[in-house]
Amino acid sequence: MLYLPAMSNKEIARKFNLLGKVMELHDENPFKIRSYTSAYASLRKVSSPLVEMTEEQLGEIKGVGKAIVGKIIELRDTGNMATLQRYVDITPAGILEMLQIRGFGPKKVKVMWNQLNITTPGELLLACQENRLVALKGFGMKTQKALQEQLEFYFASHGQSHYAYIIDEANELLGLLQDRFAQDLVEITGEIRRRMPVVSAIEILTTASEEEMEAFIMELTEDAPEVLSFKGFAVEITQVEEEYFGMEQFEKSASKEFLEAADIEYEPYEEEESIFLEWDMAYIDPEYRESAIAVDQAKSGTLPELITNDDMLGVVHNHSTYSDGLHTLREMSDYTRDNGFQYLVMSDHSKAAFYADGLKEDQVIAQWAEIDEINASYDDGFRVYKGIEADILNDGSMDYGDDFLSQFEVVVASVHSQLNMDMDKANRRLIKAIENPHTHILGHMTGRLLLSRAGYPVDHELIIDACAANGMIIELNANPQRLDMDWTWIPSALEKGVMISINPDAHVRESIHYMQYGVNVARKAGLTKNQCLNSKSASEFALWVDSLKG
């Protein structure tokens, strides 16, 4: 008989828990489901190793009947459970993953799957951000908020995190460490300092004792994690002598390509700035230390003046309660104005986006009337533009007719459905939309969700060429889960004269500040304010909108 001692009682119990959950997903016999979940509760409490128990001993466990005994023996002897595997085979992997999220049981997962066609945790997190859950039976704002927090923790605890979800905790930890180790150098380094879209840990560079710092961080942590962590995020510490602090920071804050091109010897430097001075290069911000091109520019004095958050003058691509946004049109416009921006482009979903309460023509007309009223109420030049996020249908056409589509001031064209395409299909679909004379901005080019969905494959050069030929702007969707188009393709777009629009895709008013994450990665690509659509002033943007009518 083959024994599998590595399979603990809790692991065996979890198999029955999962079996009960997937059977509930597939509307199986409630009695059987209860028997498996009861077995889970009993088996995880057994102190003796289940894999070493006889069939008779297993049958004496409370709540464990003959059928369950047989499955335990099957697990013990083969490492598998055929019944469970049968359900696993017909359930999307992302759905199984969602079942592991604390506080999110089969009933709610089933609603997500059947009603919203959500099949991954990343898609679910985006749905929370876009307020798609609040109208569902059994949900609401409180449930949605709690689930969003659980999802953010889930991603953090699985080894990689979106930059946006780790940066506040990283800065909080940095402050605590700098207070505690005030006599030492302590700085953030690595992926966070480079403002990578996805990071694996909070990396700390310090001259303090690594052992003392680890002990202090452990004191801050309520649980006893397997790895050093702070608020669920892994922490990595590098201790270095003070004379090498600048050198170590330089090497940890750049890509391999950049370091190879710079070809700087590892020598004592207390400050990074000294390295650039001694090697006759202009200082390069950490987020731009990605390519050999940056090294050449620094040596020749041709570094671009990278875009900053202060350069963002308008907010393009936003949603209100007219579709799936949380705040009203007035609340969105007042908040944007009060935060110092000069204009707002509303881009609620078009009618094909039924899952997001997409706007039918009469609803659009009502929104236009309200926009006119709001604009008339402002006396400082702030303006709300009549836009739409129009769905690119399966054949590349738009879901409004040309006559109606032409009446919008700004049209963001995006794919939201039937994402399972090969590259040829995706290219044809996008190019047809790009060639439509009434579309102006290509929204989230690949439909990707970082850490969750790769997105449909596209020939980036082909799509960029099509945008260049048709005067189309490409969106850098600044939602930290999207950051789409990928920043590595922005230089190609800039070479061909295609402008970038850094758009928050805001579904709540506070999410207009997502633009900062778009700015982060745009800086990695070398974007300047003159190459960014919404760095235009109010008057410049108005002229651009007027030019679309010609």
C-alpha positions in Angstrom: 0.0 0.0 0.0 1.3 3.5 -0.9 1.2 5.9 1.9 1.5 9.6 1.4 2.6 11.0 4.8 3.1 14.5 3.2 -0.7 14.8 2.9 -1.7 16.1 6.3 -5.1 15.8 8.0 -5.8 19.4 7.1 -4.9 18.8 3.5 -7.2 15.8 3.3 -9.9 17.8 5.0 -9.5 20.7 2.6 -10.2 18.3 -0.3 -13.6 17.5 1.1 -14.2 21.2 1.7 -13.4 22.0 -1.9 -15.6 19.1 -3.1 -18.5 20.4 -1.2 -18.0 23.9 -2.6 -17.7 22.9 -6.3 -20.7 20.6 -6.0 -22.7 23.5 -4.7 -21.5 25.6 -7.6 -22.9 22.9 -9.9 -26.2 22.6 -8.1 -25.6 19.1 -6.9 -27.5 17.2 -4.1 -27.6 19.4 -0.9 -27.4 16.3 1.3 -24.1 15.1 -0.3 -22.8 18.6 -0.1 -23.5 18.8 3.7 -21.9 15.4 4.2 -18.7 16.6 2.6 -18.5 19.9 4.5 -19.3 18.1 7.7 -16.5 15.7 7.0 -14.2 18.7 6.5 -15.1 20.0 9.9 -14.4 16.6 11.6 -11.3 15.5 9.7 -9.3 18.7 10.4 -9.7 18.2 14.1 -8.4 14.6 14.2 -5.1 14.4 15.9 -3.9 11.0 14.6 -2.6 10.9 11.0 -5.5 9.9 8.8 -3.1 8.2 6.3 -2.0 5.8 9.0 -5.5 4.8 10.2 -7.3 1.6 9.2 -10.6 1.6 7.4 -12.3 0.6 10.6 -10.7 3.5 12.5 -11.7 6.0 9.8 -15.3 4.8 10.0 -15.3 5.6 13.8 -14.7 9.3 13.2 -17.9 11.3 13.8 -19.5 12.4 10.6 -17.4 10.1 8.4 -19.5 7.5 6.5 -18.6 4.6 4.2 -18.4 6.8 1.1 -16.1 9.3 2.8 -13.9 6.6 4.2 -13.5 5.3 0.6 -12.5 8.7 -0.6 -9.9 9.1 2.2 -8.4 5.7 1.3 -8.4 6.8 -2.4 -6.5 10.0 -1.4 -4.1 8.0 0.8 -3.3 5.4 -1.9 -3.3 7.5 -5.0 -3.1 11.2 -4.0 -6.2 11.9 -5.9 -10.0 11.9 -5.5 -11.8 11.0 -8.8 -15.1 12.6 -7.7 -13.4 15.9 -6.9 -11.3 15.8 -10.1 -14.5 15.4 -12.2 -15.8 18.7 -10.9 -12.5 20.4 -11.1 -12.3 19.5 -14.8 -15.5 21.3 -15.6 -14.8 24.4 -13.4 -12.6 27.3 -14.6 -9.3 27.5 -12.7 -10.1 31.1 -11.7 -13.4 30.1 -10.2 -11.6 27.5 -8.1 -9.2 30.2 -7.0 -12.0 32.5 -6.0 -13.4 29.8 -3.7 -10.2 30.0 -1.7 -10.8 33.7 -0.8 -11.9 34.2 2.7 -15.6 35.2 3.2 -16.5 34.4 -0.4 -18.5 31.2 -0.6 -20.0 29.2 -3.4 -23.3 31.1 -3.5 -21.6 34.4 -4.2 -19.0 32.9 -6.6 -21.9 31.4 -8.5 -23.6 34.7 -8.9 -20.3 36.3 -10.2 -19.9 33.4 -12.6 -23.4 33.2 -13.9 -24.6 36.8 -13.9 -21.4 38.8 -14.6 -19.3 36.1 -16.3 -16.4 36.8 -13.9 -14.0 33.8 -13.8 -10.9 35.1 -12.1 -10.0 37.0 -8.8 -8.5 39.8 -10.9 -11.8 40.3 -12.8 -13.6 40.2 -9.5 -11.4 42.9 -8.0 -12.0 45.1 -11.1 -15.8 44.5 -10.8 -15.5 45.8 -7.2 -13.6 48.8 -8.3 -16.3 49.5 -11.0 -19.2 49.0 -8.6 -20.8 46.1 -10.5 -21.7 44.2 -7.4 -23.8 46.7 -5.5 -27.0 46.0 -7.5 -26.8 42.2 -7.3 -29.1 40.4 -4.9 -27.3 39.5 -1.7 -24.7 42.1 -2.2 -24.4 45.8 -1.5 -21.8 48.5 -0.9 -20.7 47.1 2.5 -20.3 43.6 1.0 -18.5 44.9 -2.0 -16.0 46.9 0.1 -15.3 44.0 2.4 -14.7 41.7 -0.6 -12.4 44.2 -2.3 -10.3 44.4 0.9 -10.1 40.6 1.0 -9.1 40.5 -2.7 -6.3 43.0 -2.2 -5.0 41.0 0.8 -5.3 37.8 -1.3 -3.1 39.2 -4.1 -0.6 40.6 -1.5 -0.3 37.2 0.2 0.4 35.3 -3.1 3.8 36.7 -3.7 3.1 39.6 -6.1 1.2 42.9 -5.6 0.1 45.7 -7.8 2.3 48.8 -7.0 -0.8 50.8 -6.0 -1.7 48.3 -3.3 1.7 48.1 -1.7 3.1 51.6 -1.9 1.3 53.1 1.1 2.3 50.2 3.4 5.9 50.4 2.1 6.0 54.1 2.9 4.5 53.5 6.3 7.1 50.8 7.1 9.8 53.1 5.9 8.7 55.8 8.3 8.7 53.4 11.2 12.1 52.1 10.3 13.6 55.5 9.9 12.3 56.5 13.3 13.6 53.4 15.0 16.9 53.4 13.2 17.4 57.1 13.1 21.2 56.9 13.2 21.3 54.7 10.1 20.5 55.0 6.4 17.2 53.4 5.5 15.5 53.7 2.1 13.2 51.8 -0.2 14.9 50.1 -3.1 14.3 47.7 -5.9 11.0 47.3 -7.8 9.0 49.8 -5.7 11.7 52.5 -6.2 11.6 51.8 -10.0 7.8 52.1 -9.7 7.2 48.7 -11.5 3.5 47.9 -12.1 3.9 44.7 -10.2 6.2 44.1 -7.3 7.2 41.1 -5.3 8.2 42.6 -1.9 8.9 45.8 0.0 12.7 46.0 -0.5 14.6 47.9 2.1 18.3 49.0 1.8 19.9 50.0 5.1 23.2 50.4 7.0 21.5 49.1 10.2 21.9 45.6 11.5 19.8 43.3 9.5 19.0 41.1 12.5 17.9 44.1 14.6 15.7 45.4 11.8 14.1 42.0 11.2 13.4 41.7 14.9 11.7 45.1 14.9 9.5 44.3 11.9 8.5 41.0 13.6 7.4 43.0 16.6 5.1 45.0 14.3 3.5 41.9 12.9 0.6 40.4 14.9 1.0 36.9 13.4 4.1 34.8 13.0 4.5 34.6 9.2 6.7 32.1 7.5 8.6 35.0 5.8 9.3 38.5 7.0 6.3 40.6 6.3 4.5 43.8 7.1 0.7 44.0 6.8 0.7 40.9 4.6 3.4 42.1 2.2 6.8 40.3 2.1 9.8 42.4 3.2 13.3 41.9 2.0 16.2 43.7 3.7 19.7 44.3 2.3 22.3 45.5 4.8 25.3 47.4 3.3 28.2 49.4 4.6 27.6 53.2 4.4 30.4 53.8 1.9 28.7 51.5 -0.6 25.1 52.6 0.1 24.8 54.8 -3.1 26.4 52.1 -5.2 24.0 49.4 -3.9 21.0 51.7 -4.3 22.1 52.4 -7.9 22.3 48.7 -8.8 19.1 47.7 -7.1 17.2 50.5 -8.8 17.8 49.7 -12.5 17.1 47.0 -15.1 19.8 44.6 -16.2 19.8 46.2 -19.7 20.4 49.7 -18.1 23.3 48.4 -15.9 25.0 46.6 -18.7 24.8 49.8 -20.9 26.1 52.0 -18.1 29.0 49.6 -17.4 29.9 51.2 -14.1 32.3 49.5 -11.8 31.2 48.5 -8.3 33.0 51.0 -6.1 32.4 52.9 -2.9 29.8 55.6 -3.4 27.7 56.9 -0.5 25.3 58.7 -2.7 23.9 57.9 -6.1 24.4 61.4 -7.4 28.1 61.0 -7.1 28.0 58.0 -9.5 26.3 60.1 -12.2 28.7 63.0 -11.7 31.9 60.9 -11.8 30.7 58.9 -14.9 29.7 62.1 -16.7 26.0 61.4 -17.0 23.0 63.5 -16.1 21.0 62.1 -13.2 18.3 59.6 -14.3 15.3 59.1 -12.1 15.0 55.4 -11.0 11.8 54.7 -12.9 13.6 55.7 -16.2 16.5 53.4 -15.6 15.1 50.7 -17.9 16.9 50.8 -21.2 20.3 51.5 -22.9 18.7 54.5 -24.6 18.4 56.2 -21.2 22.1 55.8 -20.7 22.9 57.3 -24.1 20.6 60.2 -23.4 22.2 60.9 -20.0 25.7 60.9 -21.5 24.7 63.1 -24.5 22.6 65.6 -22.4 19.4 64.7 -24.3 17.3 63.2 -21.4 13.6 63.9 -21.9 11.8 66.0 -19.4 9.6 63.3 -18.1 5.9 63.9 -17.5 4.8 64.5 -13.9 1.5 64.4 -12.0 1.5 68.2 -12.1 1.3 68.0 -15.9 -2.0 66.3 -15.8 -4.5 69.0 -16.5 -7.6 67.1 -17.5 -9.3 63.8 -16.7 -10.4 61.7 -19.6 -12.5 58.4 -19.5 -14.8 58.5 -16.4 -18.0 56.8 -15.4 -21.0 58.1 -13.4 -24.3 56.7 -12.1 -25.6 56.9 -15.7 -23.8 53.6 -16.2 -21.8 51.7 -13.6 -20.2 54.6 -11.7 -20.8 55.2 -8.0 -21.1 59.0 -8.1 -23.4 61.3 -10.0 -22.4 63.4 -13.0 -22.4 66.5 -10.8 -20.4 64.8 -8.1 -17.8 63.6 -10.6 -17.5 67.1 -12.2 -17.4 69.1 -8.9 -14.8 66.7 -7.4 -12.6 66.9 -10.5 -12.9 70.7 -10.6 -12.2 71.0 -6.8 -9.0 69.0 -7.2 -7.6 71.6 -9.6 -8.2 70.0 -13.0 -9.4 72.0 -15.9 -11.7 69.6 -17.7 -13.5 66.3 -17.4 -14.4 63.9 -20.2 -17.4 61.7 -19.2 -17.2 58.3 -20.9 -20.0 56.2 -19.6 -20.6 52.8 -21.1 -22.5 52.4 -24.4 -25.6 50.4 -24.8 -23.9 47.0 -25.7 -22.4 47.0 -22.2 -25.6 45.7 -20.6 -23.7 44.3 -17.6 -22.6 47.9 -16.8 -26.0 49.5 -17.5 -24.8 50.9 -20.8 -26.6 53.9 -22.1 -29.3 53.7 -24.7 -29.7 56.7 -27.0 -32.4 58.5 -24.9 -30.2 58.2 -21.8 -27.3 59.7 -23.6 -29.4 62.6 -24.7 -30.5 63.1 -21.0 -26.9 63.1 -20.0 -26.0 65.7 -22.6 -28.7 68.0 -21.2 -27.3 67.6 -17.7 -23.8 68.3 -18.9 -25.0 71.5 -20.5 -26.6 72.5 -17.2 -23.4 71.8 -15.3 -21.2 73.6 -17.7 -23.5 76.6 -17.5 -23.2 76.7 -13.7 -19.4 77.1 -13.8 -17.9 80.5 -14.2 -14.2 79.6 -14.1 -13.7 77.9 -17.5 -14.0 74.3 -16.2 -15.8 72.2 -18.7 -17.3 68.7 -18.9 -17.2 67.0 -22.3 -19.8 64.8 -23.8 -18.0 61.5 -24.3 -18.7 57.8 -24.4 -16.8 54.5 -23.9 -18.2 52.8 -27.0 -18.1 49.1 -27.2 -16.1 47.6 -30.1 -18.4 44.8 -31.2 -17.2 41.4 -32.3 -16.9 42.5 -36.0 -15.1 45.7 -35.1 -18.2 47.9 -35.6 -19.5 50.3 -32.9 -22.7 49.8 -31.0 -24.2 53.2 -32.0 -24.8 54.2 -35.6 -22.5 56.7 -37.3 -25.0 59.6 -37.1 -25.4 59.2 -33.4 -21.8 58.4 -32.7 -20.7 61.6 -34.5 -22.5 63.8 -32.0 -20.2 62.8 -29.1 -17.3 65.2 -28.5 -14.9 62.4 -27.5 -15.3 58.7 -28.2 -13.2 56.1 -26.4 -13.4 52.8 -28.3 -12.9 49.7 -26.2 -13.3 45.9 -26.3 -15.3 44.5 -23.3 -16.8 41.2 -24.6 -15.7 38.1 -26.4 -12.1 38.5 -25.3 -11.1 35.0 -26.4 -9.6 36.0 -29.7 -6.5 34.9 -31.7 -4.2 37.7 -32.8 -5.6 38.0 -36.4 -9.1 38.4 -35.1 -8.1 40.9 -32.4 -6.1 42.9 -35.0 -9.0 43.1 -37.4 -11.4 44.0 -34.7 -9.3 46.8 -33.4 -8.2 48.2 -36.7 -11.8 48.4 -38.0 -12.7 50.5 -34.9 -9.6 52.6 -35.3 -10.5 53.4 -38.9 -14.0 54.5 -37.9 -13.9 58.3 -38.4 -16.0 58.9 -35.2 -13.6 57.2 -32.7 -10.8 59.2 -31.1 -9.1 57.2 -28.4 -8.3 53.4 -28.3 -9.2 52.2 -24.8 -7.2 49.6 -22.9 -5.6 48.1 -26.0 -5.3 44.4 -24.9 -7.9 44.1 -22.1 -5.3 42.7 -19.8 -5.6 42.6 -16.0 -2.2 42.4 -14.3 -1.8 39.3 -12.2 -5.0 37.9 -13.5 -5.6 38.0 -17.2 -3.1 38.2 -20.0 -5.4 39.9 -22.4 -6.0 39.1 -26.0 -2.9 39.0 -28.2 -2.3 41.9 -30.6 0.4 43.0 -33.0 1.4 46.1 -31.2 3.3 47.6 -34.1 0.4 47.0 -36.5 -2.1 48.6 -34.1 0.2 51.6 -33.5 0.7 52.0 -37.2 -3.1 52.0 -37.7 -3.5 54.7 -34.9 -0.8 56.8 -36.5 -2.5 56.6 -39.9 -5.9 57.5 -38.5 -4.9 60.2 -36.0 -6.0 57.9 -33.1 -4.9 58.5 -29.5 -3.9 55.4 -27.5 -5.0 55.2 -23.9 -2.7 54.3 -21.1 -5.4 53.1 -18.8 -4.1 54.1 -15.4 -6.2 51.6 -13.3 -3.4 49.9 -11.5 -4.8 46.5 -12.5 -4.7 47.4 -16.2 -1.9 49.9 -17.0 -2.8 49.0 -20.6 -1.2 49.7 -23.1 1.9 48.2 -21.6 4.5 51.0 -21.1 7.2 49.1 -23.1 5.2 49.9 -26.3 4.9 53.6 -25.6 8.3 54.5 -27.2 7.2 52.9 -30.4 4.0 55.0 -30.4 5.9 58.2 -29.7 8.3 57.5 -32.6 5.3 57.3 -34.9 3.7 60.5 -33.6 0.9 58.8 -31.7 -0.2 60.7 -28.6 -0.9 58.9 -25.3 -3.8 59.8 -23.0 -3.3 58.8 -19.4 -6.9 57.9 -18.3 -8.1 56.8 -14.9 -11.1 54.9 -16.1 -12.7 56.2 -12.9 -15.8 54.6 -11.6 -15.8 56.5 -8.3 -14.7 60.1 -8.1 -11.6 59.4 -6.0 -10.3 57.1 -8.7 -9.4 60.0 -10.9 -6.2 59.9 -8.9 -5.4 56.6 -10.6 -3.6 58.8 -13.1 -0.6 58.9 -10.8 0.0 55.2 -11.5 -0.3 55.9 -15.3 2.2 58.7 -14.9 4.6 56.3 -13.1 4.8 53.9 -16.0 4.6 56.6 -18.6 7.8 58.1 -17.1 9.4 54.6 -17.5 8.7 54.9 -21.2 10.1 58.4 -21.5 6.8 60.2 -22.1 6.8 64.0 -21.9 3.8 66.3 -21.4 3.8 67.4 -25.0 3.1 63.8 -26.0 0.2 63.4 -23.6 -3.3 64.4 -24.6 -4.6 65.3 -21.2 -1.6 67.5 -20.4 -3.2 70.0 -22.8 -4.6 73.1 -21.1 -8.3 73.7 -21.2 -8.0 75.9 -24.3 -5.6 73.5 -26.1 -7.9 70.6 -25.3 -10.9 72.5 -26.6 -9.1 73.2 -29.9 -8.3 69.5 -30.2 -11.9 68.5 -29.7 -13.0 71.1 -32.3 -10.5 69.6 -34.7 -12.3 66.3 -34.5 -15.3 67.8 -36.1 -13.5 68.6 -39.3 
